[in-house]
């Protein structure tokens, strides 16, 4: 891991369902119930692998998702040199994993408040970081020959689902996200304001939407790396939690850069209090030197080519 100055163990009282007062539980339920139900294609997309033919087949079954996908990939965010005219064309240029990620996003139909420009920027930035996190996870999982890389990548895509919902439903929270505090401070302030946190939102949403139980459990413990080591997470959840937490934090660090600099991003990430337990989580899944793995020429070139690095990209 990158050499950084020692940081103190974080102090955070992390809330969970068992601690919720009835009125707070009702507020959490109301927040989730206020969201539109996702399109029927969503479950198929979450369960789809990264086989290009399968991804193309699933996406093509929903014309609305296809239209939104093409609109997205042809936007300034991706800055492609030519217009994408079909799902297969998009897969050829962007890869099956990213196309599936974009389709998953649009199948959710989570609204954003475009009247609040700061909230809209944060909302789009959270999705941009999520695309990048999914790509980082896929690269790591494939490089290390981990089981089910595409499932781990999808889990990383949805790791910050609770944050996305929170900003879309409470745009006044955008100022806090825009300030880019340490994740511990962000979670603490969210809990003080609402009585619940983003992990609880994401997990509750996964349950209500009927997503795979493994995803519900993963999102429920997605903030565990802030308050304890890997021994606090069930063994079967550990790869998803470790990679999801690592990739979303690295994606955030990379997205703040203008020019791609992986060592600098890792240095910045591991210097934050939120990363106190992170090296232990990575070691627990067999990654003792993440910079060496990510810095391999083929892997680094792949990461440098992922969309989402530039703040305005």
Beta strands, then each sheet from edge to edge (+ up, - down):
end
